[in-house]
Amino acid sequence: MARIFITGSAGGLGLNAARALMQQGHEVVLHARNEFRLADAGEVRDQAVGTVAGNLADLDETVRVAEQAGKYGPFDAVIHNAGVYSGSGVLAVNTVAPYVLTALMAPPRRIVYISSGMHRSGTPDLQGMNWRDAARRPGAYSDSKLYVTALAAAMANRWPDVESNAVDPGWVPTRMGGRGAPDDLELGHVTQVWLATRSGGSRESGGYWFHEKRREPHPAVNDAAFQAELLGALERHTGIGLP
Ligand SMILES: NC(=O)c1ccc[n+]([C@@H]2O[C@H](COP(=O)([O-])OP(=O)(O)OC[C@H]3O[C@@H](n4cnc5c(N)ncnc54)[C@H](OP(=O)(O)O)[C@@H]3O)[C@@H](O)[C@H]2O)c1
């Protein structure tokens, strides 16, 4: 049995992952932006071993999320699932929050960062980056997913004892994906659940995965110079360094 913390797990793919993990007998700590959203998790909330609330668009609240989650640790795995597609918080929620939680929480055995196929159209240009307000940045979602995919690869290099991977869940019909999304919702959480709990076989780290298969990510993801630039920019922005 593993203990797993999932951000943004009161709805969508995070909730589906939490439910699947619980059905497999694992312990799950849920997270939502506030207590009202946690209530939306219904019976999954009742079965969780813990709950954590906090707005991941806000740096101070994200630090408190790390502190609250830490009380339920140590974790076998953390799934950085919370995400937004548009608005000022795209970079804060999709990239900065996973970085801060990674830096402040005790390293789990496995970390899964939820990416997107759209990361391939991201641009590895961090010049003049406004991490706080992405509202006027064209392509901010793709950029945020490129950065979080590079973060997954960077953590694999930095922490060789931790399996750190990124997952493209497919374009699936959640609130974010929309009703017309063409991919299978039932498969949308399967790869992150598998990476968070798999036993036996190889312990691959630093991968970008789609439906349990490794895929080639954007070339910047495995560029050591870009990884270092990204980690440096995130440390300067947050004032929080990786241990
Ligand atoms: N659906 C797709 O087709 C697709 C494709 C590629 C990648 N993804 C990725 O998959 C992940 C899950 O997305 P989804 O499809 O399940 O979308 P979703 O249904 O919109 O769920 C997103 C989750 O993130 C939470 N969240 C957003 N902003 C937050 C904030 N500021 N603080 C705390 N929590 C916040 C949401 O909470 P609230 O409900 O309170 O907003 C919600 O629980 C995301 O990282 C997304 O980028 C999705």
The ligand as an ORCA input file, in Angstrom:
! r2SCAN-3c Opt
* xyz 0 1
  N      -8.360     17.537    -19.864
  C      -7.426     17.500    -20.804
  O      -7.726     17.277    -21.999
  C      -5.979     17.687    -20.449
  C      -5.024     17.546    -21.463
  C      -3.680     17.682    -21.141
  C      -3.314     17.959    -19.838
  N      -4.255     18.117    -18.882
  C      -3.817     18.421    -17.522
  O      -4.419     17.524    -16.600
  C      -4.493     18.139    -15.306
  C      -5.887     17.967    -14.751
  O      -6.785     18.703    -15.576
  P      -8.316     18.300    -15.777
  O      -8.480     17.978    -17.203
  O      -8.722     17.301    -14.747
  O      -8.994     19.720    -15.552
  P     -10.030     20.215    -14.441
  O     -11.185     19.311    -14.371
  O     -10.244     21.645    -14.748
  O      -9.227     20.042    -13.081
  C      -8.172     20.889    -12.731
  C      -7.964     20.789    -11.252
  O      -6.943     21.721    -10.858
  C      -7.456     22.511     -9.790
  N      -6.920     23.868     -9.773
  C      -6.893     24.749    -10.779
  N      -6.399     25.920    -10.341
  C      -6.141     25.773     -9.015
  C      -5.646     26.645     -8.025
  N      -5.340     27.917     -8.297
  N      -5.503     26.164     -6.777
  C      -5.838     24.891     -6.474
  N      -6.319     24.012     -7.397
  C      -6.477     24.464     -8.652
  C      -8.940     22.591    -10.065
  O      -9.632     23.041     -8.922
  P     -10.968     23.922     -9.110
  O     -11.999     22.959     -9.544
  O     -11.205     24.501     -7.753
  O     -10.670     24.961    -10.144
  C      -9.220     21.148    -10.459
  O      -9.322     20.303     -9.342
  C      -4.084     19.600    -15.517
  O      -2.739     19.784    -15.129
  C      -4.210     19.794    -17.018
  O      -3.377     20.823    -17.506
  C      -5.588     17.985    -19.138
*
